[in-house]
Amino acid sequence: MRVYLPCTLPGLARALAAGELGPGPMAGFAVTPALVEWYVSGDTEELEYVALMEAARGSLRMLAADKADGFDAPARRVVVAAEVPDTAVLVSPDLNDRGRVRVLESVPMANLAAVHIDDLPAQEDVSAALSALSSADDGDDDAQFIVDGADAHELLWYATQEIPDLLT
């Protein structure tokens, strides 16, 4: 199963050093039956894009948590696309959690299919989204507009062999 795993640049560096992304369980997003049911008219590519964007929002939350802990990571969302055995993926039974999965074990670097990362110009909007995230969660429409502004930036696609270069 193709799974989209939220990450950060420091997290990606740790995965490269360890030879695997993990440990499990990890939150991820995939084309699940609930996502297919919700997005009735979409083809597989469109559904995978929805899962990718949900993972990008998860990456934003990881960056916010790092920031709250005083850890300064670059304000760039990172999503790792990986091929994970179906037996290692737990699909949420809650239809409101469309696309959400749990990857139960570490994912070897050999199972990564691609990495998606914000380009450098996105950092300003991602930083603003990080600052507005808490207020958006509390229902502030203006803050939600700022958070949604990060989604206006497409994540760039990189092959797995490019990961070392991305981290330098």
Disulfide bonds with the S-S distance in Angstrom:
none
